[in-house]
Amino acid sequence: MAELAEQLRRDLDRYPVDGKLPSSRALVERFRVSPVTVSRALAQLAAEGLVVTRPGAGAFRARPHATQAPAGDTSWQEVALSADGAADLVPRTVDATGVTVSLAAPPPGVLEFNGGYLHPSLQPERAMAAALARAGRRPGAWGRPPLEGLPELREWFARGIGGAVTAAEVLIAAGGQAALATALRALAPPGAPVLVESPTYPGMLALARAAGLRPVPVPVDPDGVRPGLLADAFRATGARVFVCQPLFQNPTGAVLAPARRAEVLRIAREAGAFVVEDDFVRRLVHADAGPLPRPLAADDPDGVVVHVGSLTKATSPSFRVSALAAHGPVLERLRAIQVVDSFFVPRPLQEAALELVGSPAWPRHLRALSAELRTRRDAMTSALARQLPELALPHIPSGGYHLWLRLPDGGGGASPALGSGAETALAAAALRAGVALTPGRPYFSAEPPAAHLRLSFAAVAGTGEIAEGVRRLGAACAEVLGKPLVPARPDL
């Protein structure tokens, strides 16, 4: 679509103002594209004000825009957005850069090692389209749903959590990010500390700061969060919330060890605190993984855990259906905040989710995805071991869609850029070489112990692009880091 829009944009000078462009049928035949592609390209030009579409008549070159009026002076807004009085100690600015780096599409020709979602070839597009079509034909599908979500969908999420969690303790939310935002608002007042894993998902750090909370880091190792440091952090800060990803943690890929699971819940319970469990990639398990541990919420009779689960990562970035599960009075607060913020998740999307997970295509998709993610992970780890052995890979995950790499230490003739600026310099060099990656700094809420990179293997087209992307990354490393390099230490 983008290529066709650009071609039509270049061709506009051939037509006079108000002149008619070729018909959609003519454009389909000329460029050998689908009618949908033509429609989208014309819509893009119409949005840019370059063409005008007239139903039944066609598309016409638009009149040039009149000279714009002089820009106004918006500098007063800087004062209005920050003038809340000296007593307000909570910053009001919102930094979304840690989120947009994994959401923005890379330039054409750039391989996407920074993506946070499945490549279209991995998405169950046909199954989702069929589910949405069936859902749209259901009686009442376009009516108002229950505020908590469709009972059958709540039941499906409850069964996936297990334990004593019931459908009555589940709320349907519009994606994991929205569910996390609801949880943070419900559990902590502005200005309060919130304990987070270190490193952790930048989108969660952005959410916490946008809510006026103060993220406090608790280090993780290959077995997940370290319980002793978690207890120390609760005592030192008086925090009442700890946010964690016990399964295939982002970015390290760590799984909370069995011996630590009960310990984490005990520590939080003694601190009178909640644990927000972000179970975001349970359905992105690799084919060689053993049995998965149950969610923390399944072993929590005391209501310590607020559980967040989602369908988005295993389907499509636009399939934004998730669940919040909680036990006790906190459930009503979660429900109230969600209703005030968004009323409810659109019923057609909930109906489509039910159709999808209840279809034979769903387990087939998960099996195929599991096998493909393992293949891609192995392809990336092998390519890195051959071409970039200087980058330490302390943990090879058995689930998720990314690897967490530590850059080499300085010395041995390496570039002085190593350190806090190495990630930024390497990301820029990699982009010039044609591969987009994610620097590690946004994953830390305080000063990081070393420079890191996160590489995604799910957002590219296949193993061929993985091999080519690692080759391009090697060229960028040679440019920025220099040779020889001192291998990084094999710790987190």
VOMARGU-550335 format. One record per residue: z, y, x of N, C-alpha, C in turn; residue in three letters. Coordinates in steps of 0.02 Angstrom, whole numbers, plus 50000, padded with zeros to 5 digits. Each point is the difference from the previous one (the first is absolute). Layout:
BEGIN
ZYXZYXZYXALA...
This chain:
BEGIN
500004994050041500005006049959500005006350043MET500405000250053500055005950043499335001450034ALA499644994650021499365000950033499495002949951GLU499994997549938499545002549950500155007349983LEU500645001749992500195006949985499775004750056ALA500074997850062499795004250056499255001050000GLU499624994649985499285000649997499785004849945GLN500314999449941499835004549945500195007250017LEU500545000850035500225006750020499475003350045ARG499724996050046499495002750045499355001549962ARG499874996249947499375000849963500025005749949ASP500575003149989500065005049947499545006050010LEU499865001750063499585005850013499294999049975ASP499824994049984499334998749974499915002449927ARG500565001349968499985001749929500225007249989TYR499685003649954500225006849984500664999849962PRO500335005749997500615000649960499834998149928VAL500414996149970499904997249933499444994949997ASP499714998250058499484994950002500304993149989GLY499614995949968500244993349983499904995250059LYS500534996050015499964994950050499664993849971LEU499774995350042499714993949974500504996349954PRO499734996149955500434996349953500414994850038SER500544997749968500414994950030499604993750016SER499544998249954499594994150012499565001050062ARG499725005950008499595001450058500414999650065ALA500615002549998500434999850059500204992850017LEU500124996049948500164992950012499434996650035VAL499395001249978499424996750029499855002750071GLU500095006650009499845002950065500484997850054ARG500655000049985500504998550051500244992849997PHE499774996149951500194993049993500764999149997ARG500305003849955500724999649988500114998749926VAL500624998849982500154998549930500065006449959SER499924999549934500105005949958500705003050007PRO500504995850012500685002550008500045004450062VAL499674997950054500015004050062499675006749989THR499445000149964499675006349984500455004549959VAL500324997249949500445003949957500575003150039SER500284996150045500575002550040499775005550048ARG499424999050030499755005150047499865006649964ALA499704999749941499885006149962500655003249977LEU500494995849983500655002849980500335003650059ALA499914997350061500285003350058499675006850011GLN499355000449993499665006450008500185004949945LEU500114997349940500215004449945500705002850014ALA500444995850028500685002350016499985005450054ALA499494999750043499935005150053499655006249975GLU499784999949936499665005849972499275000750022GLY499714994550026499315000350024499504998149946LEU500194995849953499564998249945500385000649935VAL499625000349946500285000149933499684994149962VAL500414995849970499744994549961500045001749927THR499454998649964499965001549929499844993549964ARG500474997649958499904993649966499344999949963PRO499634994750013499364999149966499425003750032GLY500155004550047499475004050032499924998550074ALA500554998350034499974998450070500435004550043GLY499845000250065500375004150048499575005750025ALA500295005950009499645006050019500365003450058PHE499615003250042500305003950055500395005849970ARG500625000850023500445005249973499845006750030ALA500185005249964499945006850027500515001050054ARG499825003850052500495001350053500625003549972PRO500564998650030500625003249979499975007550014HIS500285003849955500065007250012500475001250058ALA499925005850031500445001750055500734999749978THR500394996550038500694999149981500405006450010GLN500485000849957500455005850006500424999350063ALA500235005550028500434999650060500624995749986PRO500194996250051500584995749992500635004249990ALA500444997449958500635003549990500494998850056GLY500575003249996500524999450051500544995349974ASP500024993850026500494995149978500594999450047THR500075004650047500544999550049500685000349968SER500055003149940500655000449966500284993149985TRP499564995049995500234993449982500454996950053GLN499905001950063500424997350054500745001749987GLU500125006049973500685002049985500254996449937VAL499584999849948500204997049937500154992550007ALA499634996650044500084992850007500614998150043LEU500285004850035500564998450044500645004049985SER499975005049957500585004349988500444997149947ALA500444995550019500484997049953500725001950017ASP500095004650045500685002050016500244996450063GLY500465003150034500254997350063500374993449990ALA500264998749940500384993949990499564993949995ALA499365000849990499554994349993499824997450069ASP500264994150018499894997250066499474994549999LEU499694998849943499514994749994499305002950008VAL499624998050052499325002650007499574998349940PRO499575004749980499584998849942499284998250017ARG499825000650064499324998250019499914992549997THR499404997949985499844992949994499454998450050VAL500124995350045499514998050050499704993449979ASP499365000049981499674993949976499544997050053ALA500025002450062499544997650051500094992650014THR500634997549998500124993050012499704995549947GLY499875002849941499704996249946499255000650001VAL499755006150008499285001149996499624996550056THR500324998550057499644996750054499764993149979VAL500354996749954499784993449977499635000349934SER499935005949971499655000849936499315003150009LEU499925004250049499365003650009499474995250027ALA499415000349973499454995950024499755002750067ALA499874995750049499765002450064499285002549995PRO499765003850049499305002249999499524994150003PRO499395000949979499514994650003499934997350071PRO499974993350005499934996850065500654998750036GLY500555002549975500654998950031500344994049968VAL500234995350041500324994049976500735001649981LEU500224997349944500645002049970500554995250020GLU500315001450058500594996250021500655003449975PHE499935005349961500595003549975500104999249925ASN499594995949967500044999549928500614996249976GLY500235001949941500584996849970499834995549941GLY499364999049987499794996049943499454995150020TYR499884995149957499504995050014499295003049999LEU499594997550045499295001749998499714997649933HIS499505003549973499714997949936499804992649999PRO499784997350058499814993050001500584995349989SER500615002350009500604996049990500315001149932LEU499785005049964500295001549935499694995549946GLN500404998049950499734995849946499625004249949PRO499465003350022499675004949957499734996949935GLU499694994250005499744997049939500564998049953ARG500544997250028500564998049957500335006049968ALA500065005650038500305006049971499555002949946MET499355000150012499545002749950500024995849936ALA500014993450008500044995749941500665000949964ALA500545000750037500665001049969500035006649962ALA499705005250030500015006549967499574999849936LEU499444996450003499574999549940500364996249945ALA500334994550018500374996249949500585004149972ARG500345003750045500575004049978499785005449951ALA499425003050013499775005349956499844997649929GLY499894993649993499854997249934500614997549963ARG500585000250032500614997749967500195004749944ARG500244997449944500245004449947500575004450025PRO499945006449988500525004750021500005001750074GLY499474997950037500005001050072500025007350020ALA499765004549956499985007150016500565003949966TRP500484996349974500585003349970500545001450050GLY500555002749976500575001750044500394993750015ARG500134998550063500394994050016500755001349995PRO500414994950002500725001050006500155004050064PRO500495004449997500145004250058500184996050062LEU500324994349991500194995850056499434995850027GLU499464999549961499444995750020499904994449951GLY499424996850003499874994349955500484994350015LEU500304997149948500504994650011499724994250040PRO499384998049988499724994450036499915001550075GLU499815006250015499925001950070500685000550035LEU500495002549965500685000350028500264992950013ARG499844995449956500214993050009499654997050061GLU499375001650010499644997250057500305002550065TRP500165006450005500325002750060500694996950010PHE500384999149947500674997050005499964993050028ALA499524996049976499934993250026499835000150074ARG499615004950022499825000550070500595001750045GLY500495003549973500605001650039500464994050003ILE500104996849943500424994049998500735001649992GLY500424995150013500715000849990500165001149928GLY500495004449987500215001449932499665006249972ALA499495002750033499665006049977499624998449936VAL500105004149949499674999049936499505005649987THR499564998849951499515005149981500345006449978ALA500594999549970500355006049977500235004450058ALA500004997350060500225003950059499415002550042GLU499404999849971499395002150035499685005949964VAL499785004950039499615005749974499324999950034LEU499475001149961499335000550029499885007250024ILE499765000650061499885006650030499285000550025ALA499795006150015499315001350019499924999650076ALA500094994150028499914998950071500665000350038GLY500004997050059500624999650039500265006750022GLY499555004750017500235006650022500385003549945GLN499734999649938500355003249944500674996649987ALA500024993450006500634996449989500525002050052ALA499795000550063500475002150052500265007149988LEU499555004449978500215006949985500525000149945ALA499904996049948500494999649946500664997450025THR499984994850042500624997150025500405005050042ALA499655003650045500365004850042500305005649959LEU499645002549951500285005349957500594997649960ARG499994993649980500544997449960500644998850039ALA499924998450064500574997450038500335005050046LEU499675005550016500295004750048499855007249980ALA500505004550004499885007049984499675003650059PRO499675005749987499715003850055500535001750053PRO499794999450062500455001450056500364994050026GLY499984994549964500374994050020499624996250054ALA500364996150041499664995750049499754993749965PRO499454997250027499764993649977499824995950062VAL500264994050005499874995850058499324996749993LEU499635000050055499334997150001499924995750062VAL499574995049996499844996150059499635004450050GLU500074998250064499665003750052499664995150048SER499335000249999499545004449964499934997849927PRO499695004349960499904998449930499375003449973THR499854998649938499405002549966500025007649993TYR499515003750027500025007349997500005002749929PRO499684996449953500005002449931500695000249970GLY500434995450021500695000049975500385005950031MET499895001350064500335005750031499795006549966LEU499355000549983499755006049966500335000649931ALA500064994449965500335000249934500725002450006LEU500364997350048500705001950009500065007550014ALA499595002450044500055007150018499785004549942ARG499504997749963499785003949942500555000549947ALA500434994849997500565000149953500615003650028ALA499935002950061500565003650030500504995550034GLY499824993850015500464995350032499915000250076LEU500514997550035499985000050073499954992850025ARG499404997850022499944993250025500404999050065PRO500384994650002500404998250059499754993250024VAL499774999450062499694993850023500504994550017PRO499824993849984500374994150020499504995350033VAL500064998650065499494996150035499914993049973PRO499384997650007499844993149983499794996450063VAL500034993349998499734995750053499574994749966ASP499764994950036499564995149967500324996349942PRO500665000349993500354996949944500205004949946ASP499705005950001500155005049949500545004950021GLY500295003449951500505005050015500604996850033VAL500325003750045500584997450037500645001649961ARG500344994949974500575001149955500565004250031PRO500154998950064500535003950031499865007450000GLY499375001850016499815007149999499965002749930LEU499834995749952500005002249930500705001849978LEU500494995850016500695001549983500245006450033ALA499825000950064500185006250035499715006149966ASP499374999449978499675005849968500325001749934ALA500194995049961500355001449937500665003750013PHE500374997750050500655003150015499905007150026ARG499505001150042499915006650031499745005249952ALA499604997949951499665004949957500285000449929THR500344994749978500224999949930499424999049952GLY499434997450025499414999149958500144994949945ALA499645000749945500074995449943499354996549983ARG499505000650046499354996849989499734997650067VAL499734993950000499644997350057499334997349974PHE499445002550029499344997849980499734995250052VAL499774994249979499764995150049499414996049972CYS499644996950045499454995449984500164993450034GLN500364995549965500234993950032499454995050017PRO499415000849969499474995250010499385003450029LEU499804997950061499415002750034500045007750003PHE500525002350032500175007150001499445004250029GLN499905005849971499505004850024500355005250043ASN499855000250066499414997350033500104993850042PRO500614997750011500114994850051499794993049978THR499954998849934499854993349975500594995449999GLY500605002550016500604995850004500214997549931ALA500314994149999500304997149940500754999650011VAL500385002649953500734999850006500244992850005LEU500354998550054500224993250015500484997449946ALA499994993449986500454997349949500735001850011PRO500234999850062500705001550014500185007249986ALA499505004549999500145007149990499975002149927ARG499684996049957499895002049931500665001349964ARG500444995150001500655000849966500415005350034ALA499935000750066500395005050037499805007149980GLU499355001149992499775006749979500275001749930VAL499984995349954500265001249933500755001250001LEU500364996250042500735000850004500175006950028ARG499655002150052500145006550031499875005749950ILE499454999549963499855005249951500525000049944ALA500194994049977500494999649946500675003050020ARG500224998750062500635002850024499965007650009GLU499405002550012499915007350007499905003349932ALA499994996149946499865002849934499315002949996GLY499514996550031499335002750007499484995449968ALA499425002849985499444996249974499524998250057PHE499674994449992499454998050044499365000449960VAL499535004350020499345000349968499554995250038VAL499804994649967499594994850031499275001349983GLU499615002050050499295001349991499624993650018ASP499864995949950499684993450010499255000849991ASP499695003950044499335002649987499434995250015PHE500104995050044499444995650019500164992649991VAL500414998449953500164992949989499374995949986ARG499515003049970499384996349982499475000550054ARG500185002750059499555000250057500244995450055LEU500254994249981500244995050048499404996750033VAL500064998350065499474996750036500034992549989HIS499434996750010499944992949984500464995650042ALA500205002450059500424995850043500755001549993ASP500175004249953500715001649989500354994249965ALA500634999050015500394995049965500245002749933GLY500464996649968500275002449936500325006950009PRO499875004449953500265006850005500725000249975LEU500425004350031500675001149972499955003649934PRO500494998749958500015003449935500155007450011ARG499805004249952500215007150004500765000650003PRO500245005150031500735001250002500285000549930LEU499615002849954500245000949932500164993449966ALA499684994650022500124993449969500694997350016ALA500315002550053500664997550021500535005549995ASP499925004349951500435005949994500295000549929ASP500564996749986500295000549933500365006549986PRO500155003950053500415006049992499615006449990ASP499344999749996499615006049988499945004550060GLY500064997350061499935004150060499265001850011VAL499554995549983499295000850017499625003149942VAL499605005150018499475002549955499354997750030VAL499654995749964499414996650027499365003549978HIS499535000750047499355002849986499474994950020VAL499594998049952499444995550013499365003049972GLY499434998050027499375003349981499424995050002SER499505001449959499374996350002499475003550043LEU500125006150019499475004150030499744997250065THR500444998050046499774997950066499554993849996LYS500114995749951499614993949995499385000849956ALA499895006049973499435001049956499575005850024THR500195006049982499605006050015500455006050001SER499845005250040500415006049999500025003449932PRO499514998749957500005003049934500344995749947SER500204993950018500354995749952500755001250008PHE500235005749976500675002350015500494997749945ARG500224993850009500494997049954500564997050043VAL500615002149988500574997550038500594999049954SER500564997950029500604998749960500625002250038ALA500475002849962500675001450024500474995149965LEU500434996850038500494995449971500705001950024ALA500475000249954500685001950018500494997149949ALA500624999250020500514997049958500585004949993HIS500205001449939500575004449988499805006949976GLY500475004749999499875006749973499445003750034PRO499854998350064499475003750035499334999149966VAL499914994549963499364998849967499835005649950LEU500505002349964499885005349951499825006550034GLU500295001350058499825006150036499294999550026ARG499814994350027499314999050022499515001049943LEU500174997249943499565000649941499935007249979ARG500565003749997499985006949978499575004350046ALA500084999150066499615004050048499264998449993ILE499844993649993499304998249994499685002849937GLN500364999849945499745002749938499885007550006VAL500485003550029499935007250007499405001750045VAL499924996150054499475001550048499304998349975ASP499934994249968499324997749985499914997049931SER500515000049957499984997049934499944992450005PHE499404997550020499904992850005499364998750039PHE499924993850023499384997950032499484998849945VAL499385002450007499504999149948499944992749978PRO499994999149935499994993249973499384996050022ARG499395002950000499434995950022500104997050070PRO500325003850045500114997350067500514994349999LEU500525000849959500494994549994499684993849969GLN499595001149948499664994349969499534996650050GLU499665004050040499554997150051500394996150052ALA500595002450018500424996350048500204993349971ALA500194999949937500174993649968499404995249999LEU499425002749983499404995949999499844997250070GLU500085004150051499844998050068500474994450024LEU500655001249996500474995150029500044993649958VAL499765000349938499994994049958499354996250003GLY499525002350040499354996850002499974994950057SER499564995049996499914995350055499765003350064PRO499695005949993499745003550059500575002550045ALA500595001349972500555002950038500244995450056TRP500204993849986500214995650055499444998750050PRO499374999649976499454999050047499945006050047ARG500075006049973499975006050042500564999950052HIS500604998349980500565000150048499904994850055LEU499744994149983499864995050051499475002350049ARG499465002849973499475002450044500245005850044ALA500395004549971500265005750037500474997650055LEU500424995249986500474997350049499624997250060SER499474996149987499614997250055499645005350040ALA499725005049966499625005250035500455004550041GLU500605001649975500465004150039500214996550064LEU500124993449996500174996350061499425000350049ARG499384999049976499425000250044499945006750034THR500085005349962499945006850028500575001550049ARG500614998049983500565001050046499874996650066ARG499784993649997499874996350062499435003250039ASP499495002449965499445003350035500245006250036ALA500435004049969500235006150032500474998550058MET500474995449990500464998450055499634997150060THR499504995849987499624997150055499615005450037SER499685004449963499615005350032500455004650041ALA500585001649974500465004350037500254996550064LEU500144993549995500244996450058499474999850055ALA499374999449981499464999650049499855006950031ARG499975005049958499745006550022500535005250015GLN500594999449968500525005050010500684996650010LEU500064995950052500654996550010500575004850017PRO499825006250019500535004850017500405002349938GLU499704999349941500355002049938500444994249977LEU500645001349995500484994849982499984998749925ALA499974993749981500034997949931500624995649993LEU500585003149987500634996250001500074995049944PRO499625000949946500094995549942499334999149965HIS499804993749990499394998549962500224997949930ILE499865004049949500274998649934499624994349965PRO500324997149951499684994849959499875002649930SER499985006549992499845003249937499855007350012GLY499725003249950499825007050006499305000950027GLY499855006050024499325001850017499945004150063TYR500514999950044499985004450058500384996950058HIS499895002950060500364998350060500325006350028LEU500584999150033500385005650028500004999250076TRP499705004750035499914999550072500385005450036LEU500264998250058500345004950042499565001850058ARG499925006550013499605002450055500364998650066LEU499614999350054500314998650065500435005750024PRO500494998350042500425005150030499605003850052ASP500235006150017499665003950052500114997150069GLY499635002650046500074997550069499394996150022GLY499994997850062499464995950025499325003449997GLY499995006650002499375003549997499775001749930GLY500424998349950499795001449931500015007449987ALA499665001849948499945007149982500675003049984SER500135006250019500625003349980500045001349926PRO499464998649962500035000949928500464995049966ALA500194994650038500444995149970500655003349979LEU500274998049944500595003049972499865002549931GLY500325005549982499945002549932499295002049982SER499605002150049499335002249985499484994550006GLY500204994050023499514994750012499674997849935ALA500404999349948499744997749936499475004749972GLU500155006450001499545004949974499355000250041THR500074999850066499415000150043499584993749990ALA500334994349994499644993849991499664999649932LEU500345002449948499705000149933499385004349999ALA500035005850034499415004450002499434996850040ALA500174996950056499484996750040499704994149962ALA500414996349965499754994449961499535002349945ALA500175005549968499575002649947499325002150029LEU500015003050059499375001750033499594993850016ARG500364994550016499664993750015499784996349938ALA500235002249941499774997049938500494995249968GLY500655000850013500504995949966500605004349983VAL500234999549937500585003949978500614995650002ALA500545002450030500634996350004500585004549981LEU500584997049995500595003749977500505000850057THR500165006150022500525001050050500684997749974PRO500454998350046500644997349979500525005249983GLY499925006250023500535005049991500205001149928ARG499545000349951500225001249930500444994449971PRO500054994350033500404994549974500745000750020TYR500175004950039500695001050023500285006449969PHE500604999549973500335005849971500365004250052SER500094997350060500295003650056499574998750061ALA500245001850059499604999150060499854992650012GLU499374998250010499824993050011500194997750070PRO500144993550008500194997550067499404999350046PRO499394999749972499404999250040499405001949956ALA499415000150031499395001449964499714993649971ALA499775000449937499744994149966499355001749964HIS499654994749979499425000549956500064994649946LEU499745001649941499934994949948499264999049985ARG499794993750003499314998249988499954995649938LEU499595002049953499894996149939499384995650008SER500054993749977499424995550002499744998449930PHE500255003449949499804998549932499505005049972ALA499925005850030499585005249971499305000150027ALA499844995550047499324999550027499624994449966VAL499354999550014499584995449964500104992750020ALA500234998850062500084993050022500164999650073GLY499974993850027500204998950069499525003350050THR499375000749980499535003550044500215007250013GLY500205003549947500245006950008500665000250038GLU500424994849992500624999850039499854999650074ILE499544995550020499834999450070499705006550027ALA499565003149962499705006350022500525005650003GLU500465000149952500525005250000500464999450060GLY500184993950019500424999150059499625002150063VAL499354998450002499605002350058500015007650005ARG499905003449943500025007350001500695002650019ARG500524996649976500685002050019500104999250075LEU499724994850028500054999050073499705005850038GLY499435002549976499695005750033500445006249995ALA500325000949941500445005749991500614999550045ALA500274993950007500594999050043499825001550073CYS499424997850021499795001450069499945007550012ALA499765003649950499925007250006500675003650004GLU500484998049957500625003849994500544997450046VAL500084993550003500564997250037499854998850073LEU499374999050016499824998950070500144993050023GLY499814998350060500114993450031500265001150071LYS500424995450025500304994449963500575002349956PRO500194995749954500545001549954500594995550012LEU500595002449986500604995950002500114996949933VAL499994993449993500084997049934500645002249966PRO499965000749935500595002049961500504994349997ALA500625001749990500524995049993499934996549933ARG500134993449996499904996249938500575000749951PRO500245006049989500515001049949499745005049949ASP500375000949945499785004649947500105007350022LEU
